[in-house]
Amino acid sequence: MKKIKIIFDNQIETLLDEDESNLEEYSKAISSLFISGNVNIIQTTNEHLLVRPSKILAVKVTEEPKHEEKRIEEIEDSVTD
């Protein structure tokens, strides 16, 4: 799962995407937002965000563990305690 933080002048939008591609390929795809000066659509698994590239200061893409994996780790931790 990917976590995308889009940083604007006065706010941060956070999106989640269940895309399984590697982080480098995914980041390159996101960087295509900056090619056009027009409004672009960022489409993730569960939502769409329309953005104007000239208003974006930075984009941070990170790999997040799936919720299921986190839950299993939490269960394992509570069993060993």
Backbone as XML, in Angstrom:
<?xml version="1.0"?>
<chain id="A" units="angstrom">
  <residue number="1" name="MET">
    <atom name="N" x="0.848" y="-1.167" z="0.000"/>
    <atom name="CA" x="0.000" y="0.000" z="0.000"/>
    <atom name="C" x="0.901" y="1.239" z="0.000"/>
  </residue>
  <residue number="2" name="LYS">
    <atom name="N" x="0.510" y="2.232" z="-0.778"/>
    <atom name="CA" x="1.260" y="3.479" z="-0.877"/>
    <atom name="C" x="0.521" y="4.585" z="-0.127"/>
  </residue>
  <residue number="3" name="LYS">
    <atom name="N" x="1.287" y="5.418" z="0.540"/>
    <atom name="CA" x="0.749" y="6.610" z="1.195"/>
    <atom name="C" x="1.341" y="7.802" z="0.458"/>
  </residue>
  <residue number="4" name="ILE">
    <atom name="N" x="0.476" y="8.660" z="-0.040"/>
    <atom name="CA" x="0.897" y="9.816" z="-0.826"/>
    <atom name="C" x="0.518" y="11.077" z="-0.054"/>
  </residue>
  <residue number="5" name="LYS">
    <atom name="N" x="1.516" y="11.896" z="0.253"/>
    <atom name="CA" x="1.263" y="13.188" z="0.891"/>
    <atom name="C" x="1.567" y="14.263" z="-0.136"/>
  </residue>
  <residue number="6" name="ILE">
    <atom name="N" x="0.565" y="15.079" z="-0.438"/>
    <atom name="CA" x="0.722" y="16.174" z="-1.387"/>
    <atom name="C" x="0.720" y="17.461" z="-0.578"/>
  </residue>
  <residue number="7" name="ILE">
    <atom name="N" x="1.813" y="18.199" z="-0.680"/>
    <atom name="CA" x="1.996" y="19.390" z="0.133"/>
    <atom name="C" x="1.740" y="20.624" z="-0.722"/>
  </residue>
  <residue number="8" name="PHE">
    <atom name="N" x="0.737" y="21.389" z="-0.311"/>
    <atom name="CA" x="0.382" y="22.642" z="-0.959"/>
    <atom name="C" x="0.874" y="23.783" z="-0.078"/>
  </residue>
  <residue number="9" name="ASP">
    <atom name="N" x="0.617" y="25.029" z="-0.471"/>
    <atom name="CA" x="1.042" y="26.190" z="0.317"/>
    <atom name="C" x="0.553" y="26.127" z="1.761"/>
  </residue>
  <residue number="10" name="ASN">
    <atom name="N" x="-0.706" y="25.796" z="1.937"/>
    <atom name="CA" x="-1.282" y="25.885" z="3.280"/>
    <atom name="C" x="-2.010" y="24.627" z="3.739"/>
  </residue>
  <residue number="11" name="GLN">
    <atom name="N" x="-1.763" y="23.504" z="3.077"/>
    <atom name="CA" x="-2.407" y="22.270" z="3.513"/>
    <atom name="C" x="-1.670" y="21.057" z="2.965"/>
  </residue>
  <residue number="12" name="ILE">
    <atom name="N" x="-1.946" y="19.921" z="3.574"/>
    <atom name="CA" x="-1.398" y="18.643" z="3.136"/>
    <atom name="C" x="-2.558" y="17.696" z="2.904"/>
  </residue>
  <residue number="13" name="GLU">
    <atom name="N" x="-2.596" y="17.092" z="1.730"/>
    <atom name="CA" x="-3.596" y="16.065" z="1.418"/>
    <atom name="C" x="-2.903" y="14.709" z="1.493"/>
  </residue>
  <residue number="14" name="THR">
    <atom name="N" x="-3.527" y="13.748" z="2.151"/>
    <atom name="CA" x="-2.967" y="12.408" z="2.256"/>
    <atom name="C" x="-3.899" y="11.424" z="1.566"/>
  </residue>
  <residue number="15" name="LEU">
    <atom name="N" x="-3.336" y="10.636" z="0.671"/>
    <atom name="CA" x="-4.094" y="9.621" z="-0.063"/>
    <atom name="C" x="-3.467" y="8.256" z="0.192"/>
  </residue>
  <residue number="16" name="LEU">
    <atom name="N" x="-4.278" y="7.217" z="0.151"/>
    <atom name="CA" x="-3.797" y="5.843" z="0.242"/>
    <atom name="C" x="-4.142" y="5.122" z="-1.048"/>
  </residue>
  <residue number="17" name="ASP">
    <atom name="N" x="-3.218" y="4.288" z="-1.500"/>
    <atom name="CA" x="-3.439" y="3.535" z="-2.726"/>
    <atom name="C" x="-2.962" y="2.109" z="-2.508"/>
  </residue>
  <residue number="18" name="GLU">
    <atom name="N" x="-3.762" y="1.155" z="-2.918"/>
    <atom name="CA" x="-3.434" y="-0.255" z="-2.730"/>
    <atom name="C" x="-2.566" y="-0.807" z="-3.859"/>
  </residue>
  <residue number="19" name="ASP">
    <atom name="N" x="-1.949" y="0.044" z="-4.632"/>
    <atom name="CA" x="-1.084" y="-0.353" z="-5.735"/>
    <atom name="C" x="0.084" y="-1.187" z="-5.223"/>
  </residue>
  <residue number="20" name="GLU">
    <atom name="N" x="0.411" y="-2.257" z="-5.935"/>
    <atom name="CA" x="1.467" y="-3.169" z="-5.506"/>
    <atom name="C" x="2.787" y="-2.971" z="-6.268"/>
  </residue>
  <residue number="21" name="SER">
    <atom name="N" x="2.866" y="-1.975" z="-7.149"/>
    <atom name="CA" x="4.115" y="-1.758" z="-7.882"/>
    <atom name="C" x="5.188" y="-1.263" z="-6.921"/>
  </residue>
  <residue number="22" name="ASN">
    <atom name="N" x="6.466" y="-1.365" z="-7.370"/>
    <atom name="CA" x="7.533" y="-0.937" z="-6.472"/>
    <atom name="C" x="7.520" y="0.580" z="-6.323"/>
  </residue>
  <residue number="23" name="LEU">
    <atom name="N" x="8.141" y="1.047" z="-5.281"/>
    <atom name="CA" x="8.080" y="2.458" z="-4.909"/>
    <atom name="C" x="8.679" y="3.365" z="-5.981"/>
  </residue>
  <residue number="24" name="GLU">
    <atom name="N" x="9.763" y="2.934" z="-6.605"/>
    <atom name="CA" x="10.410" y="3.751" z="-7.638"/>
    <atom name="C" x="9.497" y="3.957" z="-8.846"/>
  </residue>
  <residue number="25" name="GLU">
    <atom name="N" x="8.899" y="2.888" z="-9.351"/>
    <atom name="CA" x="7.984" y="2.989" z="-10.495"/>
    <atom name="C" x="6.775" y="3.858" z="-10.152"/>
  </residue>
  <residue number="26" name="TYR">
    <atom name="N" x="6.254" y="3.666" z="-8.963"/>
    <atom name="CA" x="5.079" y="4.420" z="-8.534"/>
    <atom name="C" x="5.411" y="5.909" z="-8.437"/>
  </residue>
  <residue number="27" name="SER">
    <atom name="N" x="6.554" y="6.225" z="-7.879"/>
    <atom name="CA" x="6.973" y="7.625" z="-7.739"/>
    <atom name="C" x="7.169" y="8.281" z="-9.095"/>
  </residue>
  <residue number="28" name="LYS">
    <atom name="N" x="7.718" y="7.542" z="-10.042"/>
    <atom name="CA" x="7.888" y="8.078" z="-11.404"/>
    <atom name="C" x="6.530" y="8.387" z="-12.030"/>
  </residue>
  <residue number="29" name="ALA">
    <atom name="N" x="5.568" y="7.523" z="-11.801"/>
    <atom name="CA" x="4.226" y="7.761" z="-12.335"/>
    <atom name="C" x="3.613" y="9.014" z="-11.708"/>
  </residue>
  <residue number="30" name="ILE">
    <atom name="N" x="3.805" y="9.193" z="-10.420"/>
    <atom name="CA" x="3.285" y="10.381" z="-9.736"/>
    <atom name="C" x="3.986" y="11.641" z="-10.244"/>
  </residue>
  <residue number="31" name="SER">
    <atom name="N" x="5.259" y="11.541" z="-10.571"/>
    <atom name="CA" x="6.009" y="12.724" z="-11.029"/>
    <atom name="C" x="5.473" y="13.263" z="-12.355"/>
  </residue>
  <residue number="32" name="SER">
    <atom name="N" x="4.752" y="12.452" z="-13.093"/>
    <atom name="CA" x="4.173" y="12.917" z="-14.356"/>
    <atom name="C" x="3.151" y="14.039" z="-14.132"/>
  </residue>
  <residue number="33" name="LEU">
    <atom name="N" x="2.706" y="14.220" z="-12.897"/>
    <atom name="CA" x="1.793" y="15.315" z="-12.565"/>
    <atom name="C" x="2.393" y="16.675" z="-12.904"/>
  </residue>
  <residue number="34" name="PHE">
    <atom name="N" x="3.713" y="16.777" z="-12.794"/>
    <atom name="CA" x="4.377" y="18.067" z="-12.946"/>
    <atom name="C" x="4.659" y="18.434" z="-14.391"/>
  </residue>
  <residue number="35" name="ILE">
    <atom name="N" x="4.392" y="17.550" z="-15.320"/>
    <atom name="CA" x="4.654" y="17.814" z="-16.735"/>
    <atom name="C" x="3.668" y="18.835" z="-17.286"/>
  </residue>
  <residue number="36" name="SER">
    <atom name="N" x="2.457" y="18.733" z="-16.885"/>
    <atom name="CA" x="1.400" y="19.603" z="-17.400"/>
    <atom name="C" x="1.129" y="20.753" z="-16.440"/>
  </residue>
  <residue number="37" name="GLY">
    <atom name="N" x="0.790" y="21.899" z="-16.990"/>
    <atom name="CA" x="0.404" y="23.031" z="-16.158"/>
    <atom name="C" x="-1.086" y="23.057" z="-15.889"/>
  </residue>
  <residue number="38" name="ASN">
    <atom name="N" x="-1.809" y="22.153" z="-16.493"/>
    <atom name="CA" x="-3.266" y="22.092" z="-16.341"/>
    <atom name="C" x="-3.644" y="21.322" z="-15.081"/>
  </residue>
  <residue number="39" name="VAL">
    <atom name="N" x="-4.908" y="21.226" z="-14.846"/>
    <atom name="CA" x="-5.418" y="20.441" z="-13.724"/>
    <atom name="C" x="-5.245" y="18.961" z="-14.059"/>
  </residue>
  <residue number="40" name="ASN">
    <atom name="N" x="-4.735" y="18.194" z="-13.092"/>
    <atom name="CA" x="-4.554" y="16.758" z="-13.256"/>
    <atom name="C" x="-5.400" y="16.017" z="-12.227"/>
  </residue>
  <residue number="41" name="ILE">
    <atom name="N" x="-5.653" y="14.752" z="-12.517"/>
    <atom name="CA" x="-6.401" y="13.904" z="-11.590"/>
    <atom name="C" x="-5.466" y="12.846" z="-11.038"/>
  </residue>
  <residue number="42" name="ILE">
    <atom name="N" x="-5.370" y="12.785" z="-9.712"/>
    <atom name="CA" x="-4.647" y="11.698" z="-9.063"/>
    <atom name="C" x="-5.704" y="10.677" z="-8.689"/>
  </residue>
  <residue number="43" name="GLN">
    <atom name="N" x="-5.588" y="9.509" z="-9.288"/>
    <atom name="CA" x="-6.578" y="8.459" z="-9.069"/>
    <atom name="C" x="-5.939" y="7.348" z="-8.253"/>
  </residue>
  <residue number="44" name="THR">
    <atom name="N" x="-6.510" y="7.075" z="-7.079"/>
    <atom name="CA" x="-6.046" y="5.970" z="-6.250"/>
    <atom name="C" x="-7.156" y="4.919" z="-6.187"/>
  </residue>
  <residue number="45" name="THR">
    <atom name="N" x="-6.924" y="3.901" z="-5.414"/>
    <atom name="CA" x="-7.885" y="2.809" z="-5.308"/>
    <atom name="C" x="-9.263" y="3.294" z="-4.867"/>
  </residue>
  <residue number="46" name="ASN">
    <atom name="N" x="-9.301" y="4.232" z="-3.923"/>
    <atom name="CA" x="-10.569" y="4.628" z="-3.320"/>
    <atom name="C" x="-10.992" y="6.069" z="-3.539"/>
  </residue>
  <residue number="47" name="GLU">
    <atom name="N" x="-10.133" y="6.876" z="-4.180"/>
    <atom name="CA" x="-10.492" y="8.284" z="-4.325"/>
    <atom name="C" x="-9.770" y="8.933" z="-5.502"/>
  </residue>
  <residue number="48" name="HIS">
    <atom name="N" x="-10.321" y="10.067" z="-5.919"/>
    <atom name="CA" x="-9.728" y="10.885" z="-6.973"/>
    <atom name="C" x="-9.509" y="12.279" z="-6.403"/>
  </residue>
  <residue number="49" name="LEU">
    <atom name="N" x="-8.383" y="12.892" z="-6.768"/>
    <atom name="CA" x="-8.091" y="14.245" z="-6.332"/>
    <atom name="C" x="-7.663" y="15.058" z="-7.536"/>
  </residue>
  <residue number="50" name="LEU">
    <atom name="N" x="-8.341" y="16.159" z="-7.783"/>
    <atom name="CA" x="-7.967" y="17.057" z="-8.873"/>
    <atom name="C" x="-7.000" y="18.091" z="-8.322"/>
  </residue>
  <residue number="51" name="VAL">
    <atom name="N" x="-5.854" y="18.243" z="-8.992"/>
    <atom name="CA" x="-4.827" y="19.170" z="-8.507"/>
    <atom name="C" x="-4.297" y="20.023" z="-9.648"/>
  </residue>
  <residue number="52" name="ARG">
    <atom name="N" x="-3.844" y="21.207" z="-9.289"/>
    <atom name="CA" x="-3.150" y="22.081" z="-10.231"/>
    <atom name="C" x="-1.666" y="21.977" z="-9.886"/>
  </residue>
  <residue number="53" name="PRO">
    <atom name="N" x="-0.844" y="21.430" z="-10.789"/>
    <atom name="CA" x="0.575" y="21.205" z="-10.491"/>
    <atom name="C" x="1.322" y="22.449" z="-10.005"/>
  </residue>
  <residue number="54" name="SER">
    <atom name="N" x="0.939" y="23.612" z="-10.472"/>
    <atom name="CA" x="1.635" y="24.834" z="-10.061"/>
    <atom name="C" x="1.420" y="25.152" z="-8.581"/>
  </residue>
  <residue number="55" name="LYS">
    <atom name="N" x="0.434" y="24.537" z="-7.947"/>
    <atom name="CA" x="0.134" y="24.779" z="-6.532"/>
    <atom name="C" x="0.788" y="23.751" z="-5.609"/>
  </residue>
  <residue number="56" name="ILE">
    <atom name="N" x="1.386" y="22.703" z="-6.175"/>
    <atom name="CA" x="2.008" y="21.650" z="-5.376"/>
    <atom name="C" x="3.452" y="22.033" z="-5.062"/>
  </residue>
  <residue number="57" name="LEU">
    <atom name="N" x="3.811" y="21.993" z="-3.766"/>
    <atom name="CA" x="5.186" y="22.265" z="-3.358"/>
    <atom name="C" x="6.028" y="20.991" z="-3.350"/>
  </residue>
  <residue number="58" name="ALA">
    <atom name="N" x="5.430" y="19.884" z="-2.918"/>
    <atom name="CA" x="6.161" y="18.615" z="-2.846"/>
    <atom name="C" x="5.170" y="17.465" z="-2.760"/>
  </residue>
  <residue number="59" name="VAL">
    <atom name="N" x="5.660" y="16.287" z="-3.126"/>
    <atom name="CA" x="4.875" y="15.061" z="-2.994"/>
    <atom name="C" x="5.768" y="14.021" z="-2.331"/>
  </residue>
  <residue number="60" name="LYS">
    <atom name="N" x="5.260" y="13.410" z="-1.283"/>
    <atom name="CA" x="6.005" y="12.352" z="-0.587"/>
    <atom name="C" x="5.246" y="11.047" z="-0.749"/>
  </residue>
  <residue number="61" name="VAL">
    <atom name="N" x="5.932" y="10.026" z="-1.262"/>
    <atom name="CA" x="5.326" y="8.708" z="-1.454"/>
    <atom name="C" x="6.071" y="7.720" z="-0.572"/>
  </residue>
  <residue number="62" name="THR">
    <atom name="N" x="5.341" y="7.000" z="0.265"/>
    <atom name="CA" x="5.957" y="5.997" z="1.133"/>
    <atom name="C" x="5.209" y="4.674" z="1.009"/>
  </residue>
  <residue number="63" name="GLU">
    <atom name="N" x="5.906" y="3.613" z="1.324"/>
    <atom name="CA" x="5.320" y="2.274" z="1.337"/>
    <atom name="C" x="4.781" y="2.027" z="2.733"/>
  </residue>
  <residue number="64" name="GLU">
    <atom name="N" x="3.522" y="1.671" z="2.821"/>
    <atom name="CA" x="2.881" y="1.406" z="4.104"/>
    <atom name="C" x="2.524" y="-0.070" z="4.194"/>
  </residue>
  <residue number="65" name="PRO">
    <atom name="N" x="2.718" y="-0.678" z="5.368"/>
    <atom name="CA" x="2.271" y="-2.069" z="5.511"/>
    <atom name="C" x="0.759" y="-2.139" z="5.409"/>
  </residue>
  <residue number="66" name="LYS">
    <atom name="N" x="0.274" y="-3.227" z="4.902"/>
    <atom name="CA" x="-1.172" y="-3.412" z="4.817"/>
    <atom name="C" x="-1.754" y="-3.505" z="6.215"/>
  </residue>
  <residue number="67" name="HIS">
    <atom name="N" x="-3.007" y="-3.101" z="6.355"/>
    <atom name="CA" x="-3.671" y="-3.143" z="7.661"/>
    <atom name="C" x="-3.708" y="-4.559" z="8.214"/>
  </residue>
  <residue number="68" name="GLU">
    <atom name="N" x="-3.857" y="-5.544" z="7.340"/>
    <atom name="CA" x="-3.901" y="-6.935" z="7.778"/>
    <atom name="C" x="-2.572" y="-7.329" z="8.404"/>
  </residue>
  <residue number="69" name="GLU">
    <atom name="N" x="-1.453" y="-6.916" z="7.783"/>
    <atom name="CA" x="-0.134" y="-7.232" z="8.312"/>
    <atom name="C" x="0.071" y="-6.572" z="9.664"/>
  </residue>
  <residue number="70" name="LYS">
    <atom name="N" x="-0.357" y="-5.315" z="9.797"/>
    <atom name="CA" x="-0.238" y="-4.617" z="11.073"/>
    <atom name="C" x="-1.019" y="-5.352" z="12.154"/>
  </residue>
  <residue number="71" name="ARG">
    <atom name="N" x="-2.228" y="-5.775" z="11.811"/>
    <atom name="CA" x="-3.093" y="-6.448" z="12.785"/>
    <atom name="C" x="-2.463" y="-7.766" z="13.235"/>
  </residue>
  <residue number="72" name="ILE">
    <atom name="N" x="-1.894" y="-8.516" z="12.315"/>
    <atom name="CA" x="-1.237" y="-9.779" z="12.666"/>
    <atom name="C" x="-0.076" y="-9.516" z="13.607"/>
  </residue>
  <residue number="73" name="GLU">
    <atom name="N" x="0.723" y="-8.487" z="13.320"/>
    <atom name="CA" x="1.847" y="-8.136" z="14.187"/>
    <atom name="C" x="1.351" y="-7.762" z="15.575"/>
  </residue>
  <residue number="74" name="GLU">
    <atom name="N" x="0.256" y="-7.001" z="15.659"/>
    <atom name="CA" x="-0.290" y="-6.598" z="16.943"/>
    <atom name="C" x="-0.763" y="-7.812" z="17.725"/>
  </residue>
  <residue number="75" name="ILE">
    <atom name="N" x="-1.418" y="-8.741" z="17.045"/>
    <atom name="CA" x="-1.894" y="-9.973" z="17.714"/>
    <atom name="C" x="-0.727" y="-10.778" z="18.221"/>
  </residue>
  <residue number="76" name="GLU">
    <atom name="N" x="0.315" y="-10.923" z="17.377"/>
    <atom name="CA" x="1.499" y="-11.679" z="17.792"/>
    <atom name="C" x="2.161" y="-11.033" z="18.996"/>
  </residue>
  <residue number="77" name="ASP">
    <atom name="N" x="2.241" y="-9.706" z="19.016"/>
    <atom name="CA" x="2.836" y="-8.996" z="20.141"/>
    <atom name="C" x="2.035" y="-9.220" z="21.411"/>
  </residue>
  <residue number="78" name="SER">
    <atom name="N" x="0.708" y="-9.206" z="21.305"/>
    <atom name="CA" x="-0.110" y="-9.372" z="22.516"/>
    <atom name="C" x="-0.049" y="-10.812" z="23.019"/>
  </residue>
  <residue number="79" name="VAL">
    <atom name="N" x="0.170" y="-11.763" z="22.150"/>
    <atom name="CA" x="0.263" y="-13.170" z="22.565"/>
    <atom name="C" x="1.577" y="-13.414" z="23.288"/>
  </residue>
  <residue number="80" name="THR">
    <atom name="N" x="2.648" y="-12.763" z="22.860"/>
    <atom name="CA" x="3.952" y="-12.991" z="23.470"/>
    <atom name="C" x="4.135" y="-12.219" z="24.762"/>
  </residue>
  <residue number="81" name="ASP">
    <atom name="N" x="3.309" y="-11.220" z="25.021"/>
    <atom name="CA" x="3.451" y="-10.413" z="26.240"/>
    <atom name="C" x="2.987" y="-11.117" z="27.471"/>
  </residue>
</chain>
